[in-house]
Amino acid sequence: MPRMAMGTRENEQPPLWVATSDLPSSPGHPFYTRLNAMLEAEEFDRFVEGQCRRFYAPVMGRPGLEPGRYFRLLMIGYFEGIDSERGIAWRAADSLAVRGFLRLGLEDAAPDHSTISRTRRLIDLETHRAVFTWVQQRLVTAGLLKGRTIAIDATTLEANAAMRSIVRRDTGESYQALTRLAETSGIKTPTREVLARLDRKRKKKTSNKDWTNPYDPDAKVTKMKDGRTHLAHKAEHAVDLETGAIVAVTVQDADEGDTTTISETATAAADQIEDAQADVDEPQSLEEIIADKGYHSNQSMVDLDAVGIRSYIAEPDRGRRDWSKQPEAQVPVYRNRRRIRGARGRRLMRQRGERIERSFAHLYDTGGMRRTHLRGHENILKRLLIHAGGFNLGLLIRSMLGVGTPRGFQGRLVTIIATVLALIALTQRRCTETRAFRRVIAALRGSVRLMTTLVVNSSAAATCTTGS
């Protein structure tokens, strides 16, 4: 049996000079390479530099983060599913493929999280919205944004604030005032378990009218999807029902009802559609809104009918209606009821669930924004707008490559190999007697083994570059 010498580890002194030819290099991720080529062809960096010029010192100042690199970093947060800016900074320093997307040389240091955070606070919300609109304009050019029929729905985002830190609005007293209540009840030294039992027995214990979080006043106490009570924010999407593109994103108080927030989101969607089609000769205006029964109210029907928008909003069962107090709402409500009961209304309702839930899954579940690490609606909306822009860019890349995220490349060759094997097995069952066919099968199996080896190697490389 051949033997080899085993080297021992010694103290290594880093070399003083390193040739550039000896530095590690990466071929780059195909998705990021194609995305960067598209952004450069559309002069993305020139556009964002013009939008952000007023936020930078014209002559002197501390070294800043380039606008194009800053917005690419936020896109990395969406494509890689990274929730915090610290994670984005670490990923940019760790991955050669990501560094190539950010156009960072091996001699360049990746920006740290404080630089990303400072740049986000420096650039205002309208500039982030302008970048989101820029992406939508490319969708309009590619025919991936129509704007005629949109669906609206909302979800909750867990806030970066703890329930234990809330205080009373009137006195500033903390939630630990339960200790005083326990003492008045005859419990001299209450434990945490005793306080928890006492808290569960109280009624209306965490009303947003009485309690607030001093560190994030925008966070509201609400019940999450999984049944937990937590401080949260409400994110509302308007999605193009024909293409699945995100038309508008708004962040609002978590305790506000859907019938209250629909007007703001519908207005934002109408404005975004108009801005996205600024260069179109015959722009398409917003005509139809689809929503679930949480958005149905007499006032919602009256408001949408007044601006000439057809509503397809599911109506809850309220029994026999009395129109003596609001006679002006009777006609809009009946028109909406007739539309949702038709064949087209039922079809739009099915599409609404598919399109809206897909955007929620991409932005919040795989996109890493289900729990926010930012405070305040403005800060959260800044990042959500770029996340939604990344989602829309994924639609463009999918039309070119067939996948819309970097992780979509993983398993693609494996799917092809599985299909080839299934075809081989199907054909073999039909032609088992042919000797020549058996030789062909053997040759195909050899090719499949070779392809499998290549896939394993490429999957390992993709894991190193994408972190999935």
Buried (B, 14 or more C-beta within 10 A) or exposed (E): EEEEEEEEEEEEEEEEEEEEEEEEEBEBBBBBBBBBEBBEEBEBBEBBBEBBEEEBEEEEEEEBBBBBBBBBBBBBBBBBBBBBBBBBBBBBBEBBBBBBBBBBEEEEEBBBBEBBBBBBEBBBEEBBBBBBBBBBBBBBBEEBBBBEBBBBBBBBBBBBBBBEEBBEBEEEEBBEEBBEBBEEEEBEEBEEEBBEEBBEEEEEBBEBEBBBBEBBEBBBBBEBEEEEEBBBBBBBBBBBBBBBBBBBBBBBBBBBEBBBBBBBBBBBBBBBBBBBBEEEEEBBEBEBBBBBEBBBBBBBBBBBBEEEBBBBBBBEEEEEEEEEEBEEBBEBBEBBBEBBEEEEBEEBBEBBEEBBBEBBEBBBEBBBBBBBBBBBBBBBBBBBBBBBBBBBBBBBBBEEBEBBBBBBBBEBBBEEBEEBBEEBEEBBEEEEEEEEBEEBBEEBEEEBEEBBEEBEEBBEBBEEBBBE
